[in-house]
């Protein structure tokens, strides 16, 4: 308009497929248009402007998955990742290839996909000569059931029995569970949120978590099974009361 002087405007834009262009101040008229490109469309179209969440570490076994979170949004504590379940020893006998081992059949409360009771687990334990076989059969105990199965002198063990012992392992006692507790019940720890066990603790990181958890398991001065977290002591609890040792006090549990 009115010659060429009206072409200069900081608000005059022309849209092109390759970007946005603005008229430069050097524009003097319709015969002398000067454009400056201010942004490239391909740099902005289709871009996700939302901040990306930081990838979380895999805390499980072989499959990649997000780290488990507790109710407060934090990572699940080591002890709460372990499936410590009430179970009953159905059978026990000597290992055919090792004098120090016993082979047990244990009802851990497992069920099939259809909901029917599953077969008892085979558990190999170093209890020969420490606990009479007749004292084992029918006893309700605590098992760690999500550890990686291990072959012990040719027999695969699919769980671990938790036992208390004195410093020299001269006396060993399996943990005792109230009879009213159903097999398969996962114990909790007083003052902590409910356990959120891994499906299987078999990665290096998961096995280290199990080692750290196991280091905190003890029997207190009253013979109650506890998890010691620094100066805090958390009793191992079932729906029918605390888990205890038959007689050992101030002992390690493993």
ChimeraX attribute file (.defattr): number of C-alpha atoms within 10 A of each C-alpha:
attribute: neighborCount
match mode: 1-to-1
recipient: residues
	/A:1	8
	/A:2	7
	/A:3	9
	/A:4	14
	/A:5	12
	/A:6	12
	/A:7	19
	/A:8	18
	/A:9	13
	/A:10	10
	/A:11	7
	/A:12	11
	/A:13	12
	/A:14	11
	/A:15	9
	/A:16	11
	/A:17	8
	/A:18	11
	/A:19	15
	/A:20	16
	/A:21	18
	/A:22	18
	/A:23	19
	/A:24	17
	/A:25	14
	/A:26	11
	/A:27	18
	/A:28	16
	/A:29	16
	/A:30	13
	/A:31	8
	/A:32	11
	/A:33	15
	/A:34	16
	/A:35	16
	/A:36	11
	/A:37	14
	/A:38	10
	/A:39	12
	/A:40	14
	/A:41	13
	/A:42	11
	/A:43	9
	/A:44	11
	/A:45	8
	/A:46	8
	/A:47	8
	/A:48	8
	/A:49	7
	/A:50	6
	/A:51	6
	/A:52	7
	/A:53	6
	/A:54	6
	/A:55	9
	/A:56	11
	/A:57	11
	/A:58	16
	/A:59	22
	/A:60	22
	/A:61	18
	/A:62	11
	/A:63	8
	/A:64	11
	/A:65	13
	/A:66	12
	/A:67	15
	/A:68	19
	/A:69	12
	/A:70	15
	/A:71	9
	/A:72	8
	/A:73	8
	/A:74	10
	/A:75	12
	/A:76	20
	/A:77	18
	/A:78	19
	/A:79	25
	/A:80	22
	/A:81	24
	/A:82	26
	/A:83	25
	/A:84	26
	/A:85	22
	/A:86	28
	/A:87	28
	/A:88	24
	/A:89	22
	/A:90	16
	/A:91	18
	/A:92	22
	/A:93	16
	/A:94	17
	/A:95	20
	/A:96	12
	/A:97	11
	/A:98	13
	/A:99	12
	/A:100	13
	/A:101	19
	/A:102	20
	/A:103	22
	/A:104	24
	/A:105	18
	/A:106	27
	/A:107	22
	/A:108	28
	/A:109	18
	/A:110	17
	/A:111	13
	/A:112	9
	/A:113	8
	/A:114	7
	/A:115	8
	/A:116	9
	/A:117	13
	/A:118	14
	/A:119	14
	/A:120	19
	/A:121	20
	/A:122	20
	/A:123	23
	/A:124	26
	/A:125	20
	/A:126	16
	/A:127	21
	/A:128	17
	/A:129	11
	/A:130	13
	/A:131	15
	/A:132	11
	/A:133	16
	/A:134	11
	/A:135	10
	/A:136	19
	/A:137	17
	/A:138	14
	/A:139	19
	/A:140	25
	/A:141	25
	/A:142	27
	/A:143	26
	/A:144	19
	/A:145	26
	/A:146	20
	/A:147	20
	/A:148	16
	/A:149	16
	/A:150	15
	/A:151	10
	/A:152	17
	/A:153	12
	/A:154	11
	/A:155	15
	/A:156	15
	/A:157	19
	/A:158	19
	/A:159	22
	/A:160	21
	/A:161	23
	/A:162	19
	/A:163	22
	/A:164	27
	/A:165	21
	/A:166	15
	/A:167	11
	/A:168	7
	/A:169	11
	/A:170	8
	/A:171	12
	/A:172	20
	/A:173	19
	/A:174	23
	/A:175	26
	/A:176	20
	/A:177	23
	/A:178	16
	/A:179	13
	/A:180	11
	/A:181	17
	/A:182	19
	/A:183	19
	/A:184	20
	/A:185	17
	/A:186	24
	/A:187	23
	/A:188	23
	/A:189	20
	/A:190	16
	/A:191	11
	/A:192	12
	/A:193	14
	/A:194	15
	/A:195	20
	/A:196	19
	/A:197	21
	/A:198	19
	/A:199	14
	/A:200	19
	/A:201	25
	/A:202	18
	/A:203	15
	/A:204	12
	/A:205	14
	/A:206	22
	/A:207	17
	/A:208	14
	/A:209	20
	/A:210	20
	/A:211	14
	/A:212	13
	/A:213	20
	/A:214	19
	/A:215	16
	/A:216	19
	/A:217	24
	/A:218	25
	/A:219	28
	/A:220	20
	/A:221	11
	/A:222	12
	/A:223	19
	/A:224	25
	/A:225	30
	/A:226	24
	/A:227	23
	/A:228	18
	/A:229	13
	/A:230	7
	/A:231	5
	/A:232	10
	/A:233	18
	/A:234	18
	/A:235	25
	/A:236	22
	/A:237	19
	/A:238	21
	/A:239	13
	/A:240	12
	/A:241	13
	/A:242	19
	/A:243	23
	/A:244	25
	/A:245	23
	/A:246	13
	/A:247	13
	/A:248	21
	/A:249	19
	/A:250	17
	/A:251	21
	/A:252	21
	/A:253	23
	/A:254	17
